[in-house]
Amino acid sequence: MEIFLETDRLTLRRFTEADEDNLVELDGDPAVMRFLNGGRPTPRDEIRSRVLPAFLGYYGRFEGFGFWAAEEKSTGRFLGWFHFRPRLDEPRDGEIELGYRLRASAWGKGYATEGSRALIGKGFTELGVERVFAGTMAVNLGSRRVMEKCGLTLVRTYHEDWPDVIEGSEHGEVEYALTKADWEARP
């Protein structure tokens, strides 16, 4: 197991092929998938042929960036994942996207904030990151609170044309961001 980062309660490690079942279970929970695709599970064959290879591919392409399996330190239990990666659509030097997907049983316990803060800190102090951004549906108040607790501020609200209409999508998407300068100036 290759550990990327540890916090008080979390271990963030590289994904392996052995994580297929963890991802199938995570993406099989309608509550977890609600703000992503309306609650549909990701089929196992898609996890195996597309999702997991994409996660594993980051490690060779982007040193220090990618998708990190999150485990509870005290139990070793898989809780979900975090990503800390370059923008895919139009990469910009020093600009990194933060994201997370955790089991519903891990919600409300501060894990998303703890892991996100640790990644942001590592990004700004060790990885040359200049700006971190994150996005979600405007109605995803839980995820928005995590972003705010991590110091990110609302940059914009916008609307996308998604192939599937999800309840609440009429309110749009939001982008939050934090610059290294603002992170360093925090109290």
ChimeraX attribute file (.defattr): number of C-alpha atoms within 10 A of each C-alpha:
attribute: neighborCount
match mode: 1-to-1
recipient: residues
	/A:1	7
	/A:2	9
	/A:3	13
	/A:4	14
	/A:5	16
	/A:6	16
	/A:7	15
	/A:8	10
	/A:9	15
	/A:10	24
	/A:11	23
	/A:12	25
	/A:13	19
	/A:14	20
	/A:15	22
	/A:16	14
	/A:17	11
	/A:18	9
	/A:19	15
	/A:20	17
	/A:21	13
	/A:22	15
	/A:23	21
	/A:24	18
	/A:25	14
	/A:26	23
	/A:27	24
	/A:28	18
	/A:29	16
	/A:30	17
	/A:31	16
	/A:32	21
	/A:33	18
	/A:34	15
	/A:35	19
	/A:36	15
	/A:37	17
	/A:38	17
	/A:39	16
	/A:40	15
	/A:41	18
	/A:42	19
	/A:43	11
	/A:44	17
	/A:45	11
	/A:46	12
	/A:47	18
	/A:48	17
	/A:49	10
	/A:50	11
	/A:51	16
	/A:52	19
	/A:53	15
	/A:54	14
	/A:55	18
	/A:56	17
	/A:57	13
	/A:58	16
	/A:59	16
	/A:60	10
	/A:61	10
	/A:62	11
	/A:63	10
	/A:64	16
	/A:65	20
	/A:66	23
	/A:67	25
	/A:68	23
	/A:69	26
	/A:70	29
	/A:71	20
	/A:72	18
	/A:73	15
	/A:74	10
	/A:75	9
	/A:76	11
	/A:77	13
	/A:78	21
	/A:79	23
	/A:80	24
	/A:81	23
	/A:82	21
	/A:83	19
	/A:84	22
	/A:85	20
	/A:86	21
	/A:87	16
	/A:88	9
	/A:89	6
	/A:90	6
	/A:91	11
	/A:92	11
	/A:93	11
	/A:94	17
	/A:95	20
	/A:96	25
	/A:97	19
	/A:98	23
	/A:99	19
	/A:100	21
	/A:101	20
	/A:102	19
	/A:103	18
	/A:104	14
	/A:105	9
	/A:106	15
	/A:107	15
	/A:108	11
	/A:109	9
	/A:110	13
	/A:111	22
	/A:112	27
	/A:113	19
	/A:114	17
	/A:115	24
	/A:116	22
	/A:117	18
	/A:118	16
	/A:119	24
	/A:120	26
	/A:121	17
	/A:122	15
	/A:123	22
	/A:124	19
	/A:125	13
	/A:126	10
	/A:127	15
	/A:128	14
	/A:129	19
	/A:130	18
	/A:131	22
	/A:132	25
	/A:133	22
	/A:134	22
	/A:135	21
	/A:136	20
	/A:137	22
	/A:138	20
	/A:139	17
	/A:140	15
	/A:141	11
	/A:142	12
	/A:143	22
	/A:144	22
	/A:145	13
	/A:146	20
	/A:147	27
	/A:148	15
	/A:149	16
	/A:150	21
	/A:151	18
	/A:152	22
	/A:153	17
	/A:154	17
	/A:155	13
	/A:156	11
	/A:157	15
	/A:158	11
	/A:159	13
	/A:160	9
	/A:161	8
	/A:162	9
	/A:163	7
	/A:164	10
	/A:165	11
	/A:166	15
	/A:167	12
	/A:168	14
	/A:169	18
	/A:170	13
	/A:171	13
	/A:172	15
	/A:173	18
	/A:174	19
	/A:175	19
	/A:176	20
	/A:177	22
	/A:178	22
	/A:179	20
	/A:180	18
	/A:181	11
	/A:182	12
	/A:183	18
	/A:184	11
	/A:185	8
	/A:186	7
	/A:187	4
